[in-house]
Amino acid sequence: MQNATIIEFARQLLVIHGVKASEEAQVHERICVKYGARHTAETWRSVQAALKDMKGNCLH
C-alpha cells in the first residue's frame, strides 16, 4: 500500500474502532504473521505507525 493509502486506511480504522484502532491493527498483524503473510503483516505495522503518528499529532 502507498503511504497516502495507509494513512487514509488508518483514519478509517480510527473512525470505526476509536481508541481500540491500534489494538485492532495489532490483532490483524499477528494473524498475518501466524499464517506467513509477511507483506500484509508489514502493511498492518505501517497502519499501526500511522495511528501512532496521528495520536502524537493530536497531543500537540
Biopython code that builds the backbone (N, CA, C, O; Angstrom):
import numpy as np
from Bio.PDB.StructureBuilder import StructureBuilder

atoms = [
    (1, "MET", "N", (0.835, -1.180, 0.000)),
    (1, "MET", "CA", (0.000, 0.000, 0.000)),
    (1, "MET", "C", (0.879, 1.242, 0.000)),
    (1, "MET", "O", (1.938, 1.268, 0.626)),
    (2, "GLN", "N", (0.436, 2.247, -0.694)),
    (2, "GLN", "CA", (1.175, 3.504, -0.689)),
    (2, "GLN", "C", (0.905, 4.251, 0.615)),
    (2, "GLN", "O", (-0.110, 4.029, 1.276)),
    (3, "ASN", "N", (1.826, 5.132, 0.967)),
    (3, "ASN", "CA", (1.752, 5.856, 2.239)),
    (3, "ASN", "C", (0.421, 6.589, 2.414)),
    (3, "ASN", "O", (-0.177, 6.515, 3.488)),
    (4, "ALA", "N", (-0.053, 7.289, 1.393)),
    (4, "ALA", "CA", (-1.317, 8.030, 1.496)),
    (4, "ALA", "C", (-2.480, 7.075, 1.736)),
    (4, "ALA", "O", (-3.407, 7.397, 2.481)),
    (5, "THR", "N", (-2.436, 5.918, 1.117)),
    (5, "THR", "CA", (-3.486, 4.922, 1.298)),
    (5, "THR", "C", (-3.452, 4.364, 2.713)),
    (5, "THR", "O", (-4.501, 4.140, 3.317)),
    (6, "ILE", "N", (-2.266, 4.139, 3.241)),
    (6, "ILE", "CA", (-2.125, 3.637, 4.612)),
    (6, "ILE", "C", (-2.672, 4.661, 5.601)),
    (6, "ILE", "O", (-3.379, 4.300, 6.542)),
    (7, "ILE", "N", (-2.352, 5.918, 5.396)),
    (7, "ILE", "CA", (-2.843, 6.966, 6.288)),
    (7, "ILE", "C", (-4.364, 7.041, 6.237)),
    (7, "ILE", "O", (-5.013, 7.147, 7.277)),
    (8, "GLU", "N", (-4.932, 6.986, 5.050)),
    (8, "GLU", "CA", (-6.388, 7.032, 4.920)),
    (8, "GLU", "C", (-7.023, 5.808, 5.582)),
    (8, "GLU", "O", (-8.039, 5.922, 6.268)),
    (9, "PHE", "N", (-6.424, 4.649, 5.372)),
    (9, "PHE", "CA", (-6.940, 3.423, 5.998)),
    (9, "PHE", "C", (-6.876, 3.540, 7.519)),
    (9, "PHE", "O", (-7.815, 3.149, 8.213)),
    (10, "ALA", "N", (-5.775, 4.075, 8.038)),
    (10, "ALA", "CA", (-5.629, 4.265, 9.490)),
    (10, "ALA", "C", (-6.703, 5.212, 10.010)),
    (10, "ALA", "O", (-7.263, 4.982, 11.082)),
    (11, "ARG", "N", (-6.996, 6.270, 9.267)),
    (11, "ARG", "CA", (-8.048, 7.216, 9.681)),
    (11, "ARG", "C", (-9.402, 6.519, 9.747)),
    (11, "ARG", "O", (-10.168, 6.719, 10.689)),
    (12, "GLN", "N", (-9.686, 5.712, 8.753)),
    (12, "GLN", "CA", (-10.960, 4.997, 8.728)),
    (12, "GLN", "C", (-11.042, 4.001, 9.884)),
    (12, "GLN", "O", (-12.090, 3.856, 10.513)),
    (13, "LEU", "N", (-9.950, 3.329, 10.153)),
    (13, "LEU", "CA", (-9.901, 2.386, 11.273)),
    (13, "LEU", "C", (-10.151, 3.120, 12.586)),
    (13, "LEU", "O", (-10.831, 2.603, 13.472)),
    (14, "LEU", "N", (-9.608, 4.307, 12.708)),
    (14, "LEU", "CA", (-9.801, 5.127, 13.896)),
    (14, "LEU", "C", (-11.265, 5.548, 14.051)),
    (14, "LEU", "O", (-11.804, 5.547, 15.158)),
    (15, "VAL", "N", (-11.891, 5.901, 12.948)),
    (15, "VAL", "CA", (-13.310, 6.282, 12.990)),
    (15, "VAL", "C", (-14.166, 5.094, 13.427)),
    (15, "VAL", "O", (-15.082, 5.249, 14.234)),
    (16, "ILE", "N", (-13.870, 3.931, 12.904)),
    (16, "ILE", "CA", (-14.682, 2.749, 13.201)),
    (16, "ILE", "C", (-14.419, 2.211, 14.603)),
    (16, "ILE", "O", (-15.360, 1.884, 15.326)),
    (17, "HIS", "N", (-13.145, 2.115, 14.993)),
    (17, "HIS", "CA", (-12.781, 1.449, 16.248)),
    (17, "HIS", "C", (-12.399, 2.402, 17.370)),
    (17, "HIS", "O", (-12.226, 1.971, 18.510)),
    (18, "GLY", "N", (-12.266, 3.674, 17.074)),
    (18, "GLY", "CA", (-11.921, 4.642, 18.105)),
    (18, "GLY", "C", (-10.585, 4.318, 18.759)),
    (18, "GLY", "O", (-9.606, 4.003, 18.082)),
    (19, "VAL", "N", (-10.558, 4.401, 20.097)),
    (19, "VAL", "CA", (-9.308, 4.198, 20.831)),
    (19, "VAL", "C", (-8.757, 2.781, 20.685)),
    (19, "VAL", "O", (-7.598, 2.535, 21.020)),
    (20, "LYS", "N", (-9.564, 1.853, 20.195)),
    (20, "LYS", "CA", (-9.112, 0.472, 20.030)),
    (20, "LYS", "C", (-8.583, 0.181, 18.622)),
    (20, "LYS", "O", (-8.320, -0.975, 18.289)),
    (21, "ALA", "N", (-8.428, 1.208, 17.803)),
    (21, "ALA", "CA", (-7.962, 1.026, 16.430)),
    (21, "ALA", "C", (-6.581, 0.371, 16.375)),
    (21, "ALA", "O", (-6.344, -0.524, 15.563)),
    (22, "SER", "N", (-5.678, 0.819, 17.238)),
    (22, "SER", "CA", (-4.328, 0.255, 17.257)),
    (22, "SER", "C", (-4.354, -1.221, 17.663)),
    (22, "SER", "O", (-3.640, -2.045, 17.092)),
    (23, "GLU", "N", (-5.181, -1.537, 18.651)),
    (23, "GLU", "CA", (-5.320, -2.941, 19.068)),
    (23, "GLU", "C", (-5.836, -3.793, 17.916)),
    (23, "GLU", "O", (-5.370, -4.914, 17.709)),
    (24, "GLU", "N", (-6.792, -3.266, 17.175)),
    (24, "GLU", "CA", (-7.354, -3.988, 16.030)),
    (24, "GLU", "C", (-6.271, -4.250, 14.982)),
    (24, "GLU", "O", (-6.183, -5.350, 14.437)),
    (25, "ALA", "N", (-5.452, -3.240, 14.705)),
    (25, "ALA", "CA", (-4.362, -3.399, 13.740)),
    (25, "ALA", "C", (-3.354, -4.439, 14.225)),
    (25, "ALA", "O", (-2.836, -5.218, 13.425)),
    (26, "GLN", "N", (-3.074, -4.457, 15.527)),
    (26, "GLN", "CA", (-2.146, -5.439, 16.097)),
    (26, "GLN", "C", (-2.672, -6.859, 15.944)),
    (26, "GLN", "O", (-1.916, -7.778, 15.630)),
    (27, "VAL", "N", (-3.963, -7.031, 16.166)),
    (27, "VAL", "CA", (-4.569, -8.361, 16.011)),
    (27, "VAL", "C", (-4.396, -8.857, 14.580)),
    (27, "VAL", "O", (-3.996, -9.999, 14.352)),
    (28, "HIS", "N", (-4.703, -7.985, 13.617)),
    (28, "HIS", "CA", (-4.568, -8.373, 12.210)),
    (28, "HIS", "C", (-3.110, -8.666, 11.849)),
    (28, "HIS", "O", (-2.827, -9.599, 11.098)),
    (29, "GLU", "N", (-2.201, -7.873, 12.382)),
    (29, "GLU", "CA", (-0.776, -8.104, 12.112)),
    (29, "GLU", "C", (-0.340, -9.470, 12.643)),
    (29, "GLU", "O", (0.359, -10.211, 11.952)),
    (30, "ARG", "N", (-0.750, -9.800, 13.865)),
    (30, "ARG", "CA", (-0.384, -11.108, 14.444)),
    (30, "ARG", "C", (-0.953, -12.268, 13.644)),
    (30, "ARG", "O", (-0.284, -13.286, 13.460)),
    (31, "ILE", "N", (-2.183, -12.121, 13.169)),
    (31, "ILE", "CA", (-2.796, -13.176, 12.356)),
    (31, "ILE", "C", (-1.988, -13.363, 11.076)),
    (31, "ILE", "O", (-1.726, -14.493, 10.665)),
    (32, "CYS", "N", (-1.598, -12.271, 10.452)),
    (32, "CYS", "CA", (-0.815, -12.359, 9.219)),
    (32, "CYS", "C", (0.530, -13.029, 9.459)),
    (32, "CYS", "O", (0.968, -13.858, 8.661)),
    (33, "VAL", "N", (1.185, -12.671, 10.559)),
    (33, "VAL", "CA", (2.470, -13.296, 10.899)),
    (33, "VAL", "C", (2.275, -14.794, 11.118)),
    (33, "VAL", "O", (3.056, -15.609, 10.627)),
    (34, "LYS", "N", (1.244, -15.143, 11.846)),
    (34, "LYS", "CA", (0.962, -16.547, 12.155)),
    (34, "LYS", "C", (0.804, -17.386, 10.882)),
    (34, "LYS", "O", (1.259, -18.528, 10.820)),
    (35, "TYR", "N", (0.156, -16.806, 9.876)),
    (35, "TYR", "CA", (-0.105, -17.549, 8.646)),
    (35, "TYR", "C", (0.894, -17.260, 7.530)),
    (35, "TYR", "O", (0.691, -17.678, 6.390)),
    (36, "GLY", "N", (1.959, -16.553, 7.852)),
    (36, "GLY", "CA", (3.047, -16.364, 6.892)),
    (36, "GLY", "C", (2.819, -15.273, 5.856)),
    (36, "GLY", "O", (3.525, -15.223, 4.849)),
    (37, "ALA", "N", (1.858, -14.411, 6.085)),
    (37, "ALA", "CA", (1.602, -13.319, 5.149)),
    (37, "ALA", "C", (2.459, -12.124, 5.553)),
    (37, "ALA", "O", (1.960, -11.142, 6.102)),
    (38, "ARG", "N", (3.746, -12.224, 5.274)),
    (38, "ARG", "CA", (4.702, -11.219, 5.739)),
    (38, "ARG", "C", (4.448, -9.828, 5.168)),
    (38, "ARG", "O", (4.550, -8.831, 5.883)),
    (39, "HIS", "N", (4.120, -9.762, 3.895)),
    (39, "HIS", "CA", (3.886, -8.461, 3.271)),
    (39, "HIS", "C", (2.662, -7.777, 3.888)),
    (39, "HIS", "O", (2.691, -6.579, 4.168)),
    (40, "THR", "N", (1.615, -8.526, 4.095)),
    (40, "THR", "CA", (0.402, -7.968, 4.698)),
    (40, "THR", "C", (0.654, -7.581, 6.149)),
    (40, "THR", "O", (0.139, -6.565, 6.617)),
    (41, "ALA", "N", (1.438, -8.375, 6.863)),
    (41, "ALA", "CA", (1.794, -8.040, 8.242)),
    (41, "ALA", "C", (2.549, -6.716, 8.280)),
    (41, "ALA", "O", (2.324, -5.901, 9.175)),
    (42, "GLU", "N", (3.431, -6.498, 7.331)),
    (42, "GLU", "CA", (4.181, -5.244, 7.264)),
    (42, "GLU", "C", (3.235, -4.066, 7.000)),
    (42, "GLU", "O", (3.422, -2.980, 7.550)),
    (43, "THR", "N", (2.243, -4.282, 6.178)),
    (43, "THR", "CA", (1.251, -3.240, 5.927)),
    (43, "THR", "C", (0.520, -2.883, 7.220)),
    (43, "THR", "O", (0.291, -1.707, 7.505)),
    (44, "TRP", "N", (0.153, -3.903, 8.001)),
    (44, "TRP", "CA", (-0.516, -3.641, 9.277)),
    (44, "TRP", "C", (0.403, -2.902, 10.238)),
    (44, "TRP", "O", (-0.065, -2.072, 11.019)),
    (45, "ARG", "N", (1.702, -3.187, 10.196)),
    (45, "ARG", "CA", (2.650, -2.442, 11.028)),
    (45, "ARG", "C", (2.697, -0.979, 10.606)),
    (45, "ARG", "O", (2.805, -0.084, 11.444)),
    (46, "SER", "N", (2.616, -0.746, 9.314)),
    (46, "SER", "CA", (2.590, 0.626, 8.800)),
    (46, "SER", "C", (1.322, 1.351, 9.255)),
    (46, "SER", "O", (1.361, 2.537, 9.584)),
    (47, "VAL", "N", (0.213, 0.637, 9.270)),
    (47, "VAL", "CA", (-1.044, 1.216, 9.759)),
    (47, "VAL", "C", (-0.894, 1.576, 11.235)),
    (47, "VAL", "O", (-1.337, 2.642, 11.664)),
    (48, "GLN", "N", (-0.272, 0.690, 12.009)),
    (48, "GLN", "CA", (-0.049, 0.966, 13.431)),
    (48, "GLN", "C", (0.821, 2.215, 13.607)),
    (48, "GLN", "O", (0.551, 3.044, 14.476)),
    (49, "ALA", "N", (1.848, 2.345, 12.793)),
    (49, "ALA", "CA", (2.727, 3.519, 12.871)),
    (49, "ALA", "C", (1.955, 4.791, 12.519)),
    (49, "ALA", "O", (2.142, 5.828, 13.154)),
    (50, "ALA", "N", (1.094, 4.711, 11.513)),
    (50, "ALA", "CA", (0.287, 5.870, 11.129)),
    (50, "ALA", "C", (-0.664, 6.260, 12.262)),
    (50, "ALA", "O", (-0.861, 7.444, 12.532)),
    (51, "LEU", "N", (-1.245, 5.271, 12.918)),
    (51, "LEU", "CA", (-2.127, 5.546, 14.055)),
    (51, "LEU", "C", (-1.353, 6.213, 15.188)),
    (51, "LEU", "O", (-1.855, 7.132, 15.836)),
    (52, "LYS", "N", (-0.126, 5.745, 15.421)),
    (52, "LYS", "CA", (0.706, 6.333, 16.471)),
    (52, "LYS", "C", (1.036, 7.787, 16.132)),
    (52, "LYS", "O", (1.008, 8.654, 17.005)),
    (53, "ASP", "N", (1.350, 8.051, 14.856)),
    (53, "ASP", "CA", (1.626, 9.418, 14.421)),
    (53, "ASP", "C", (0.403, 10.313, 14.612)),
    (53, "ASP", "O", (0.522, 11.457, 15.050)),
    (54, "MET", "N", (-0.761, 9.785, 14.280)),
    (54, "MET", "CA", (-1.994, 10.554, 14.445)),
    (54, "MET", "C", (-2.238, 10.887, 15.915)),
    (54, "MET", "O", (-2.658, 11.995, 16.250)),
    (55, "LYS", "N", (-1.976, 9.938, 16.768)),
    (55, "LYS", "CA", (-2.147, 10.158, 18.192)),
    (55, "LYS", "C", (-1.166, 11.230, 18.681)),
    (55, "LYS", "O", (-1.534, 12.103, 19.467)),
    (56, "GLY", "N", (0.072, 11.157, 18.214)),
    (56, "GLY", "CA", (1.077, 12.148, 18.579)),
    (56, "GLY", "C", (0.719, 13.540, 18.085)),
    (56, "GLY", "O", (0.964, 14.528, 18.778)),
    (57, "ASN", "N", (0.146, 13.624, 16.900)),
    (57, "ASN", "CA", (-0.235, 14.923, 16.343)),
    (57, "ASN", "C", (-1.405, 15.540, 17.121)),
    (57, "ASN", "O", (-1.520, 16.763, 17.187)),
    (58, "CYS", "N", (-2.252, 14.728, 17.695)),
    (58, "CYS", "CA", (-3.389, 15.239, 18.468)),
    (58, "CYS", "C", (-2.922, 15.854, 19.776)),
    (58, "CYS", "O", (-3.613, 16.701, 20.342)),
    (59, "LEU", "N", (-1.755, 15.440, 20.265)),
    (59, "LEU", "CA", (-1.264, 15.933, 21.535)),
    (59, "LEU", "C", (-0.562, 17.279, 21.416)),
    (59, "LEU", "O", (-0.282, 17.921, 22.428)),
    (60, "HIS", "N", (-0.277, 17.712, 20.195)),
    (60, "HIS", "CA", (0.458, 18.965, 20.006)),
    (60, "HIS", "C", (-0.476, 20.082, 19.603)),
    (60, "HIS", "O", (-0.035, 21.213, 19.399)),
]
sb = StructureBuilder()
sb.init_structure("model")
sb.init_model(0)
sb.init_chain("A")
sb.init_seg("    ")
for serial, (resi, resn, name, xyz) in enumerate(atoms, 1):
    if name == "N":
        sb.init_residue(resn, " ", resi, " ")
    sb.init_atom(name, np.array(xyz, "f"), 0.0, 1.0, " ", f" {name:<3s}", serial, name[0])
structure = sb.get_structure()
